Amino acid sequence: MIARWFLALFSLLFSFSAFADGGKLIVGTTSGYAPYVSLNEKGDYEGFDIDLARLVAERLNRKLVLQDLGSMPSLLVALKKNKIDAIIWAMSITEDRRKEMEMIYYQGEIITTMPFIFWKEAPKGVAKIEDLGKVPNCKICVEAGSYQDTVLQKHPSLKLRFLDKISDGLMEVKYGKALSATVDNSLIPRIQSQYPELKVLYLPLAENERNLGNGVCINKENKQLITQVSKVVADLTKEGKIAELEKKWNLGSN
């Protein structure tokens, strides 16, 4: 009888604990994208977006669960199928993406140019993205499913090489397997410090191609979570927490 009473009490306490912590917040991300998401020497996740995810989970009174899904397409499929609650991975806000999912702005400014990386020398006479299509043997590396991918898809004359990680694209450029690669603007300072031989050419974006900052991605059907996260992000911005994270990770106002 006593054993049953203790078992019932334990079950009640466990149920109360599960209710009190609000459950889990499953966040999809991918490492290898410093300073937003990367693995440190101990194998732990760190970066601006990891800190942000922890703050959001804490404010929602949920336990943060990170799922590294390896690539942009995998993240988008998981979100659509509700296998994850959100994507926090420096996802660029675009009008096309807003049609597919909710994107809650949290960091970054409007980007009006896209950087193209070349090894030691950029080709002459390139003033627009479409000019790259006129350069002989100009193969451009781009991360599949990325914001840069969506922009380049609007220029059918370009020859693209799709990769899961843009770090592989840098190696393709370095060893002459591709002429150029394009990455997120915020990554350029770090990449140039690692590879001083790289030359960067910034080409203008059409108005409908511009990056409107980074957003937390949530399935449009998850109305409650959208409302909750929107409030949390607004509070973190108002309290200066976002600015603190930008300073910590040397992002400034991109």
N, C-alpha and C positions, 0 to 999 in steps of 0.2 A: 504493500500500500504506500509505504514511504517512498519506495523507489519510483512508483508511478507518479507520486506528487512532485518529486524532484524532476522527473522527466517532463512533466507538464509545465513546471516552472521554467525549466531550461528552454523549452520550445517557445514559451511566451516571451522570455527575455530575448531570444534569438530573433523572433518576429518583430519585436519592438525595435531592436537594433537595426534590422534591415530596413524598417520603415523610417527610423530616425535619420539614417545616413542618406536617404533619398535614392538608394540604388546605385547603379553604375552610369558613368558617362563614357561611352565607347567612342574614342576619337581616332580617326584614320589619319595616318601621316606616312612619311617616307624619309629615311635618313639620307645623309649625303647631300644636304642642302643648307650648309652653314651660311650665315649665322642663324637661320630660322630653325632648322632641325639637323642634328648630327649626333654621332656617337662619340663619347669621350674615351679616354684611355682605359677606363674601367668597363666600357661597354654600355654605359648608361646614356639615355637620351638627354640631350640638352639643347638649348637654343631659345630664341625669342618666342617661337610658337609653342614650345614645350612649357615654358614659364606661363604663357598666356593660358594654355589648356589647363594647367594646374590651378590657376586663379579662377577660371570659369567653373571648374568642377567644385572647387572649395566654396564659391559663392552659391552654387546650386545644391550644396550639401550632398554631393555625390562622390563616389570613388572613381578616380580617373583610371581608365584602361586604355592604353595606347596599342594600336594595331598598325604595324609597319607592313603595308601592302605592296611595297616595292616599286610601284609605278602609278602614274596619273590615271591611266585607263582603269586599273584595278580599284583605285580609290573611288572613282566616279560610279563604277558598277556596284560597289559595296554600299554606297550611299543610296543609290536608286533602289536597291533591294532591301534597304533598311537593316543591313548587317552591321552598320556603324551608325552612330547618332549624328556625327558631324565630321567634317574635314577641317583641320586647322593646319595649314601647310603653305602659307604664303600664296594662296590661290588668288590670282588676279581677277578682279571683278570686270566682267565685260557684259555688254547688253545680251549677247547670245547665251552666255551662261546663266544670266538672270532669268531667262525663259525656262531653263531646265531645273533650277534649284534656287533656294533662298540664299542670298549672300549678304551677310551682315558685316558692313565695313568696320574695320578696327585699326588699320594702319596704312600709311603710304599716301602719296599724292598722285594726281593724274599724270600718267606717263605719255608723252607725245612723240618720243623717238624710241627706236629699237636698236640695241647694240649688236653688231656683227663682228665676230672675232676672226682675225687672220693671223697667220704665222709670219712674223717679221715685216710683212708689207701688204698693204691693202691695194686692190686693183684701182687703177686710175679711171676717171670718168664715171664713177658710181655716185649718184646724188639721190636716187630713190631706190626703194626696194626692188621695183620691177627692173631696174638697170642690172641687177645681179643676173637676171636671166639671159643677158647679152654677153656675159663674161664666159669665154670658152672653158669647158670642164668645171663649171662652178657648181659643185655639189655642196649643199648646206645641211649641216647636222642640226637636228631639233628634237627635243624631248617629245615623244608621242603623247598627244592629249593635252599638252601645255598651252598656255596662253599664246606663246610664240607660234606654236603649231597652228592654232586657229587663224592667226594673222596670215601666215605664209600660205595657207590653203586658199586664200583669196587671190593668190598670184600664181596661176596655173603654169606660167612659163618657167618657174623655178624647179630645179632638181633637188629633191629633199631626201635625206637619209634619216629615218626615224630610229631613235634610241630610247631605251628605258631610263637611262641616266645621262645627263648632259656632260658629266665628267668624262664619259667615254667619248663624247664628241670632241672634247678638247684634245684627247689623244689622237683622234682621227685627223684633226687639223695639224697637230704637231708633226705627225709622221707622213703627211702628204696624201692621206686617203680621202680627204675632203678639203675643199678650199676654205670653207668658213663654217662657223657655228654661231647660233644665237642663244642667249641666256637672259634671265631676268636682270634688269638694270642694276638692282641692288647687289648682285654678286660680282659685278665688274671690279670694284676695288680689290677684293680679296683674290680674285683670279689673276689680276695684273701683278699683284705682289708675289704670287706664286710663280707666275710665268711672265717675266718682264719682256720676253721676246714677242709677246702677243701685241698686235695692233688692233685697235677698236674703232670701228666706223659706225657712227650713230646716224641712222636714216629715219626721216620723218614718217609718222603714221597718219593715215587718213582719220578723220574725226570718228568714224564708226569702228576704227581699229584700236582706239586708245585704251590703255589700262587705267581703270578708275580706282586703283588701290587694292589692298588685300582684304579678303572677306572670309568669315567663318561660314562654311557651307552646310546647309541643313536641308533635308528633304522637305519640299513644300507642303506635304501632307502632315508634317509634324508641327502643327500650329502652336501647341503649348510650348514646345522647346524653343521655337522661333521667338516667341514672346519673352520667355525667360532669359535666353541668351542675349537678346537685343537689350534688355534692361541691364544685365550684368556688364556688357561691353560699354554701354552708355555710362554706367556708374564708374567703371575702371578708367574711362577717358576723363570724366569729370574730376576724379580724385587724383589724376596725374600718374596713375599706375602704368598706363601705356607708355607715356613719355619716359618714365623711369626704366622700363624695359628697353626702349630704343637706345637710351644712354648706356645701359649695361652691355648691350650687344653691338654697340657702335653703329647703329643704323641711322641715327639722326632722323630727318624728315625726308624720306626718299621721294 
